């Protein structure tokens, strides 16, 4: 893999991790919302990543893409709260299926992956600059 392709790969990975961080932030922001029906309750979202190979460049043209957003199909948490204005006719409210501990773990993992890709780009840049300075 040439050093120039490293920038494409790292850049696409940074963009993908940025989407992952945005979805994690959205999940955490909606973790305490309530709804009157299970269908209206917020569902945790996660990105679906895919490695993309550019046929024109052979195996050297690699990138990471987000090909979709998946919703967690775990049913929302049903709680009895007859005094809540959003409660259904049976007195239940529905809370999102967001696990705050899992989301914090996702956030730390995405942040670390983001940081590693930035370091990879920085190292590649330094190698290119050192290569150019050899001829001086």
C-alpha positions in Angstrom: 0.0 0.0 0.0 1.5 3.3 -1.0 1.6 6.2 1.6 -0.9 8.2 -0.5 -3.5 5.4 -0.1 -3.0 5.5 3.6 -4.5 9.0 3.6 -7.6 7.8 1.8 -8.1 4.8 4.1 -7.5 6.9 7.3 -9.7 9.7 6.1 -12.6 7.3 5.3 -12.2 5.6 8.7 -12.2 9.0 10.5 -15.5 9.9 8.7 -17.0 6.6 9.7 -16.0 7.0 13.3 -17.4 10.5 13.3 -20.8 9.0 12.3 -20.4 6.4 15.0 -19.7 9.2 17.6 -22.8 11.2 16.4 -25.1 8.2 16.7 -23.7 7.4 20.2 -24.3 11.0 21.3 -27.8 10.8 19.9 -28.4 7.6 21.8 -27.2 9.1 25.1 -29.2 12.2 24.6 -32.4 10.2 24.2 -31.7 7.7 26.9 -34.1 9.3 29.4 -36.9 10.1 27.0 -40.3 8.5 27.5 -43.2 7.6 25.1 -46.8 6.6 25.4 -46.5 3.6 23.1 -43.8 1.0 22.3 -43.7 2.1 18.7 -43.0 5.8 19.7 -40.1 4.9 22.1 -36.6 5.8 20.9 -34.5 2.9 19.7 -30.7 2.8 20.0 -29.0 3.3 16.6 -25.6 1.9 15.4 -23.7 2.3 12.1 -23.1 -0.6 9.8 -19.5 -0.4 8.4 -18.2 -2.0 5.2 -14.8 -2.2 3.7 -14.9 -1.0 0.1 -12.3 -2.0 -2.5 -11.7 0.1 -5.6 -11.4 -2.3 -8.5 -9.4 0.2 -10.5 -6.7 0.4 -7.9 -6.6 -3.3 -7.1 -6.3 -4.3 -3.5 -4.6 -1.0 -2.7 -7.7 1.1 -3.1 -9.4 0.4 0.3 -11.9 2.6 2.2 -14.3 2.3 5.0 -17.9 3.3 4.4 -21.1 3.5 6.5 -23.6 1.6 4.5 -26.5 1.9 6.9 -27.9 2.7 10.3 -29.3 -0.2 12.3 -31.9 0.2 15.0 -31.7 -2.0 18.1 -34.8 -4.3 18.0 -34.8 -4.9 21.7 -38.2 -4.0 23.0 -38.4 -0.7 25.0 -38.6 -0.9 28.8 -42.2 -0.7 30.0 -42.7 1.0 33.4 -45.9 1.5 35.4 -46.4 5.3 35.9 -50.1 6.1 36.0 -49.5 9.7 36.9 -47.3 10.4 33.9 -49.1 12.5 31.2 -47.7 10.2 28.5 -48.9 7.0 30.1 -51.2 4.8 28.0 -54.7 3.7 29.1 -53.1 1.0 31.3 -50.8 3.5 33.0 -47.6 2.4 31.3 -44.8 4.5 29.8 -42.1 3.2 27.5 -38.4 4.1 27.9 -35.7 3.7 25.2 -33.7 0.5 24.9 -30.5 2.5 25.3 -27.8 1.0 27.6 -25.8 4.0 28.9 -22.8 1.9 29.9 -22.7 0.3 26.5 -22.9 3.6 24.8 -20.1 5.1 26.9 -18.0 2.1 25.9 -18.9 2.7 22.2 -17.9 6.3 22.6 -14.5 5.5 24.1 -13.9 2.9 21.4 -14.9 5.3 18.6 -12.8 8.1 20.1 -9.7 5.8 20.3 -10.2 4.6 16.7 -10.5 8.2 15.6 -7.3 9.1 17.4 -5.4 6.1 15.9 -6.4 7.1 12.4 -5.3 10.7 13.0 -1.9 9.4 14.3 -1.6 7.1 11.2 -2.1 10.1 8.9 0.4 12.2 10.9 3.0 9.4 10.8 2.5 9.0 7.0 2.9 12.7 6.5 6.2 12.6 8.5 7.5 9.7 6.5 6.7 11.5 3.2 8.4 14.6 4.4 11.5 12.7 5.5 11.6 10.9 2.2 11.6 14.3 0.4 14.4 15.6 2.6 16.7 12.7 1.6 17.5 14.3 -1.7 18.5 17.6 -0.1 
